[in-house]
């Protein structure tokens, strides 16, 4: 995924969501002291999700009209189910645990950015998730 503005270009690895290059500062790792590649983190959490329990539903206020990036990575023997609503559409992703990450670009034109996280399968999973405003 490539994001461009008149002042900045950022390249993300689609499957992992890792920031590959940022012309404002070069290569950037996924986890940079609690911030998503130097962008403004609006929400982040480490959650333990268990099969059979209600999913974790979140609605986070958007930081203006610029794009936002939701990333989730899970650990455990199971699978993460991520449901987001980018650009007025429902998007569902199943993420195998063990280091894989899912990334969804969300439009900031809405007041609330909504998404759902749930365990898929028979085992609990631990999820690291964050939502950041792409401020460039």
C-alpha positions in Angstrom: 0.0 0.0 0.0 1.3 3.4 -0.9 0.0 6.6 0.8 0.9 10.0 -0.8 0.3 13.6 0.1 2.0 16.7 -1.3 4.5 16.5 1.6 5.1 12.8 2.3 5.0 9.3 0.9 4.6 6.2 3.0 4.8 2.6 1.8 3.2 -0.2 3.9 3.6 -3.9 3.5 0.0 -5.1 2.8 0.1 -8.5 4.4 1.9 -7.4 7.6 1.0 -3.7 7.8 4.6 -2.9 8.5 5.8 0.6 7.4 8.5 -0.2 4.9 9.6 3.3 4.0 8.7 6.8 5.1 10.3 9.5 3.1 10.3 11.7 6.2 12.6 9.3 8.0 13.5 6.2 6.1 12.6 2.6 7.1 10.3 2.3 10.2 9.6 -0.8 12.3 6.1 -1.9 13.1 6.3 -1.2 16.8 8.0 2.1 17.6 7.5 2.7 21.3 3.7 2.5 21.2 3.3 4.6 18.1 2.5 3.3 14.6 5.5 4.3 12.5 5.5 7.8 13.9 1.8 8.4 13.1 -0.7 9.5 15.7 -2.0 6.5 17.6 -5.6 7.1 18.6 -6.3 3.7 20.3 -4.3 0.7 21.1 -4.9 -2.4 23.3 -3.7 -5.9 24.1 -6.7 -8.1 24.3 -7.3 -11.8 25.2 -10.1 -13.1 23.0 -11.8 -16.3 23.8 -14.0 -18.4 21.6 -17.7 -18.4 22.5 -17.5 -15.0 24.3 -18.9 -11.8 22.7 -16.5 -10.1 20.3 -14.7 -6.9 21.2 -16.5 -4.1 19.4 -14.9 -0.6 19.3 -15.9 2.8 18.0 -13.1 5.3 18.1 -13.6 9.0 17.2 -11.9 9.9 13.9 -9.0 12.4 14.0 -10.3 14.5 11.2 -11.0 13.5 7.6 -7.6 12.0 6.8 -7.2 8.2 6.4 -6.7 6.0 9.4 -4.9 2.7 9.6 -6.1 -0.2 11.8 -3.6 -3.0 12.5 -4.0 -6.2 14.4 -1.6 -9.0 15.2 -2.3 -12.1 17.2 -0.5 -14.8 19.1 -1.8 -18.2 20.1 -2.9 -21.4 18.4 -6.1 -19.8 17.0 -7.1 -17.3 14.4 -8.3 -13.7 14.7 -11.5 -12.5 13.0 -11.3 -8.8 12.2 -14.4 -6.9 10.9 -14.0 -3.3 9.9 -16.1 -0.8 7.9 -13.9 1.1 5.5 -15.5 3.5 3.2 -19.0 2.4 3.9 -18.4 -1.3 3.2 -18.0 -4.3 5.5 -14.6 -6.0 5.3 -13.9 -9.2 7.1 -10.4 -10.7 7.5 -9.2 -13.9 9.1 -5.7 -13.6 10.5 -3.7 -16.7 11.4 -2.0 -16.2 14.7 1.8 -16.5 15.1 3.0 -13.1 14.0 0.9 -12.3 11.0 -0.8 -8.9 11.0 -3.9 -7.5 9.3 -4.1 -3.9 8.1 -7.3 -2.1 7.1 -7.4 1.5 5.8 -10.3 3.4 7.2 -11.8 6.7 6.0 -11.7 9.5 8.5 -14.7 11.2 7.1 -16.9 9.5 9.6 -17.3 10.6 13.3 -16.7 7.1 14.6 -14.4 4.4 13.1 -16.0 1.0 14.0 -14.4 -2.4 14.1 -14.8 -5.8 15.7 -12.2 -8.3 17.0 -13.0 -11.9 17.9 -11.4 -15.3 18.3 -12.1 -17.6 15.5 -11.7 -21.3 16.2 -11.4 -23.3 19.4 -8.5 -21.6 21.2 -8.1 -18.1 22.9 -5.8 -15.6 21.2 -3.9 -12.6 22.4 -4.3 -9.6 20.1 -2.2 -6.4 19.8 -4.2 -3.9 17.9 -3.9 -0.2 17.2 -5.6 2.5 15.2 -3.6 5.5 14.0 -4.4 8.6 12.0 -2.2 8.9 8.9 -1.1 12.5 9.4 0.7 13.4 6.3 
